[in-house]
Amino acid sequence: MARIAGVDLPRNKRVQRALTYIYGIGVTKSGEILARAGVDPTIRTDDLTQDQIASIRSIIEKEEKVEGDLRRERQM
């Protein structure tokens, strides 16, 4: 199971849909992230390699505000 931004992604879903389980990432943003990472959006989360997961994780951590950071920003 892939864990990105503190969220366990569902194993049986396509990665583009699975990334939407992360607060702050919708379908469109998910597609953009996968395009930058060079990952096929139709692949299942369970079939991702460790390199693909690392690439997605680094893009999200460096370029996107998600989960706790986004929640804190929205509360202010």
Residue pairs with C-beta under 8 A, 6 or more apart in sequence:
1 8
1 9
1 11
1 45
1 46
2 8
2 9
2 18
2 45
2 48
2 53
3 9
4 19
4 22
4 53
4 56
4 57
4 60
5 22
5 57
5 60
5 61
5 66
5 67
6 67
6 68
7 21
7 22
7 23
7 67
9 15
9 18
9 19
9 21
9 22
9 45
10 18
10 21
10 45
11 44
11 45
11 46
12 44
12 45
12 46
13 44
13 45
14 41
14 42
14 43
14 44
14 45
15 30
15 34
15 39
15 40
15 41
15 42
15 43
15 44
15 45
15 48
15 56
16 27
16 30
16 31
16 34
16 41
16 42
17 27
17 30
18 45
19 25
19 29
19 30
19 33
19 34
19 56
20 26
20 27
20 30
22 60
22 66
22 67
23 66
23 67
23 70
23 71
24 64
24 65
24 66
24 67
24 70
25 33
25 60
25 64
25 66
29 64
30 41
31 41
33 56
33 59
33 60
33 64
34 40
34 41
34 56
36 59
37 52
37 55
37 56
37 59
38 55
39 48
39 52
39 55
39 56
48 56
60 66
65 73
